[in-house]
């Protein structure tokens, strides 16, 4: 999540209220230098290496690293005919990356002449995350997208009674949940597997979270489409959330969740219709 996504302060549906009217465009751009050393790698070749990269936060989009031109192997870039226009940043030119004979089409973009009011992104290049092989923040590999410095996760034990229902049938009930509070997302309740009453079957679906790791999924037998990939688990989570290892969570968006007798309601997120991807950032 991000400052500018979901229920975050500058997202499309902020969860809280300000004590003043925030004047400005509906689409926010926030460009901020990061203190982290950031590297991007293709076929073992470091194509960008910077201690002066910046993060672009943009309404509805995940944060994106922008590198100063001098920190990018521009000798590996070939001009592309591809052009895009952003009403908030201007006209973007694109570059194809060529490393040891391997061509990565339209791997990078830049705004040579940003429009008036855009952040100072001239002389910076950005890369499509998924088109490169590896990304490092300092000496640790990062997956999925850039980490947001304003993103936070807390995992705390709770003795509150959590009941999960689908079409009136109790799927799970527990007083031993771990509550996972994550910026911009509904509270996720991670339950011991033995507290799941429903009959479940493994799914082939896998997703990767930058902050939590690789998730595997379970479907509820006999629930049809509504039960597909309804439950997920992190068998080997990132160290920051190690306590959730092996536990299961249900999509709040697709079940009826009750906590200490109080109905939680179904939040609207990008996962309301099932497992989904936010997709790559657009330039």
C-alpha positions in Angstrom: 0.0 0.0 0.0 1.0 3.6 -0.1 0.2 7.2 0.9 -1.8 7.5 -2.3 -3.6 4.1 -2.5 -6.9 2.8 -1.0 -7.8 4.2 2.4 -4.5 6.0 2.9 -4.6 9.8 3.6 -4.2 10.7 -0.1 -5.9 7.6 -1.6 -9.2 7.8 -3.4 -11.2 6.7 -0.3 -9.3 7.9 2.8 -10.4 6.2 6.0 -10.0 9.3 8.2 -10.8 13.0 8.1 -8.6 16.1 8.1 -9.2 19.2 10.2 -9.0 21.4 7.1 -10.0 21.2 3.5 -7.1 19.9 1.4 -6.8 22.1 -1.7 -5.2 20.5 -4.7 -5.8 18.2 -7.7 -7.7 15.0 -7.4 -4.6 13.2 -8.6 -1.7 13.7 -6.2 2.0 13.4 -7.1 4.5 13.3 -4.3 8.2 12.9 -5.1 10.6 12.1 -2.3 14.3 11.2 -2.1 15.1 7.9 -0.4 18.1 7.3 1.8 18.4 3.6 0.5 20.9 2.4 -2.0 18.8 0.9 -4.8 20.0 -1.4 -7.6 18.3 -2.9 -10.6 19.8 -6.0 -12.3 19.3 -7.8 -15.6 21.2 -11.0 -16.5 23.6 -10.3 -13.7 24.4 -6.8 -15.0 23.6 -3.9 -12.7 21.7 -1.4 -14.9 21.0 1.2 -12.2 22.8 1.8 -8.9 22.0 4.8 -6.9 22.1 6.3 -3.4 20.2 9.3 -4.7 17.0 7.6 -6.1 13.6 9.1 -5.4 10.2 7.5 -4.9 7.2 8.8 -6.9 3.9 8.4 -5.0 0.9 8.8 -7.2 -2.8 8.5 -6.6 -4.0 5.0 -7.2 -0.6 3.7 -8.0 2.2 1.9 -6.2 5.4 3.9 -5.5 8.0 3.9 -8.3 11.8 4.5 -8.1 13.2 7.3 -10.3 17.0 7.2 -10.8 19.2 10.2 -11.7 20.4 9.7 -15.2 24.0 9.6 -14.1 23.2 6.5 -11.9 21.8 4.5 -14.9 23.8 2.5 -17.5 22.5 4.6 -20.3 25.0 2.9 -22.6 22.7 -0.1 -22.4 19.6 1.9 -23.5 18.3 2.2 -27.1 15.6 4.7 -28.1 12.1 3.3 -28.5 9.4 4.6 -30.8 6.9 4.1 -27.9 5.5 7.3 -26.4 3.0 7.8 -23.7 1.3 10.9 -22.3 0.4 11.5 -18.6 -1.8 14.5 -17.9 0.0 15.0 -14.6 3.6 14.6 -15.7 3.8 15.2 -19.5 5.0 13.2 -22.5 7.2 10.2 -21.7 9.9 8.7 -24.0 10.8 5.1 -23.6 14.0 3.1 -23.8 14.7 -0.5 -24.7 17.4 -2.2 -22.6 20.0 -4.4 -24.3 22.2 -6.6 -22.0 24.5 -9.2 -23.6 22.2 -9.6 -26.6 19.1 -9.8 -24.6 16.5 -7.1 -25.5 14.0 -5.9 -22.9 11.6 -3.8 -24.9 10.4 -0.5 -23.4 12.0 -1.3 -20.1 12.5 2.3 -19.0 10.9 5.7 -19.4 11.6 9.3 -18.7 10.0 12.8 -18.9 12.5 15.0 -20.7 10.2 18.1 -20.3 7.7 17.6 -17.4 4.7 19.8 -17.5 4.4 22.8 -15.3 3.5 21.8 -11.7 5.0 18.3 -12.0 7.8 17.3 -9.6 11.4 17.8 -10.7 11.7 14.5 -12.6 13.6 15.7 -15.6 17.0 13.9 -15.9 15.5 10.9 -14.1 14.7 7.4 -15.5 12.3 4.8 -14.2 12.0 1.1 -15.0 9.1 -1.2 -15.2 9.6 -3.4 -12.1 8.6 -6.7 -13.7 10.7 -6.3 -16.8 13.9 -6.4 -14.7 15.3 -9.6 -13.1 16.2 -8.4 -9.6 15.9 -5.3 -7.4 17.9 -4.6 -4.3 17.4 -2.2 -1.5 20.8 -2.0 0.2 21.8 -5.7 0.0 18.3 -7.2 0.3 16.3 -8.3 -2.7 12.8 -6.8 -2.9 10.0 -8.4 -4.8 6.8 -7.2 -6.4 7.3 -3.4 -6.1 9.3 -0.8 -4.3 8.8 -0.7 -0.5 6.9 2.3 0.8 8.5 4.0 3.7 5.1 5.0 5.0 3.8 1.4 5.0 3.5 -0.3 8.3 2.4 -3.8 9.5 1.7 -4.9 13.1 0.9 -8.4 14.1 -0.7 -8.8 17.5 -2.4 -11.6 19.3 -6.1 -11.2 20.1 -8.5 -13.2 22.3 -11.6 -11.6 20.5 -14.0 -14.2 19.1 -13.7 -14.2 15.3 -16.4 -16.0 13.3 -16.3 -16.4 9.5 -19.4 -17.2 7.6 -20.4 -17.7 4.0 -24.0 -17.8 3.0 -24.8 -18.4 6.7 -22.5 -21.3 7.2 -19.7 -21.0 9.7 -16.4 -21.6 8.0 -14.1 -20.8 11.0 -14.3 -19.7 14.6 -11.4 -18.8 16.8 -10.4 -16.9 20.0 -6.7 -17.4 19.1 -6.4 -15.1 16.1 -3.5 -12.9 15.2 -4.7 -9.5 14.0 -2.6 -8.1 11.2 -2.9 -4.3 10.9 -1.5 -3.1 7.6 -1.5 0.4 6.1 -4.5 1.1 3.8 -6.0 -2.4 4.2 -8.7 -4.0 6.3 -7.6 -5.8 9.5 -6.7 -9.4 8.5 -7.4 -12.1 11.0 -4.9 -15.0 10.9 -6.4 -18.1 12.5 -4.9 -21.5 13.5 -5.7 -24.0 10.8 -7.4 -26.2 13.4 -10.0 -23.5 13.9 -11.2 -23.8 10.3 -14.4 -25.9 10.2 -14.9 -25.9 6.4 -13.5 -28.5 4.2 -10.8 -26.9 2.0 -8.6 -27.9 -0.9 -5.3 -26.4 -2.0 -5.2 -24.1 -5.0 -2.5 -23.6 -7.6 -2.7 -19.8 -7.1 0.3 -18.0 -5.7 0.9 -14.3 -5.1 3.8 -12.4 -3.7 3.6 -9.5 -1.3 6.6 -7.2 -1.0 6.1 -7.1 2.8 4.9 -10.6 3.7 6.2 -13.0 1.2 4.7 -15.7 -1.0 1.1 -16.6 -0.3 -0.5 -19.9 -1.2 -4.3 -20.3 -1.4 -7.1 -22.6 -0.4 -10.6 -23.0 -1.8 -13.7 -24.0 0.2 -15.2 -27.2 -1.1 -18.9 -27.1 -2.1 -19.0 -23.2 -2.2 -18.6 -22.9 -5.9 -17.1 -19.7 -7.3 -17.6 -17.9 -4.0 -15.2 -20.3 -2.3 -12.4 -20.2 -4.9 -9.1 -18.9 -3.4 -11.1 -17.6 -0.4 -8.3 -18.4 2.1 -4.6 -17.7 2.0 -1.5 -18.6 4.0 2.1 -17.6 4.2 4.1 -20.9 4.8 7.4 -19.0 5.0 6.7 -15.3 5.6 9.1 -12.5 5.7 10.8 -12.1 9.1 8.8 -8.9 10.0 5.6 -11.0 10.0 7.1 -14.4 11.0 4.3 -15.1 13.5 1.7 -15.6 10.8 3.6 -18.6 9.4 1.2 -21.5 8.7 -1.9 -19.6 9.8 -4.8 -18.8 7.5 -6.8 -15.7 6.7 -10.1 -15.2 4.8 -10.8 -12.4 2.4 -12.9 -10.0 4.5 -14.2 -8.7 1.2 -15.9 -12.0 0.3 -17.1 -13.5 3.7 -19.3 -12.3 6.5 -16.9 -11.6 9.4 -18.0 -11.2 13.0 -15.7 -10.0 15.8 -17.0 -10.3 19.4 -20.5 -10.5 18.0 -20.2 -7.4 15.9 -20.5 -7.7 12.1 -17.5 -6.1 10.3 -19.1 -5.6 6.9 -17.4 -6.4 3.6 -14.8 -3.7 2.6 -14.3 -2.7 -1.0 -10.8 -3.3 -2.2 -9.1 -4.6 -5.4 -9.6 -8.1 -4.0 -13.4 -7.8 -3.7 -13.8 -9.9 -6.9 -11.1 -12.3 -6.0 -7.3 -12.6 -6.2 -6.1 -9.7 -8.3 -3.0 -7.8 -9.2 -2.6 -4.1 -9.2 -0.5 -4.5 -12.3 2.7 -2.7 -13.2 2.9 1.1 -12.7 2.1 3.1 -15.7 4.5 6.0 -16.7 
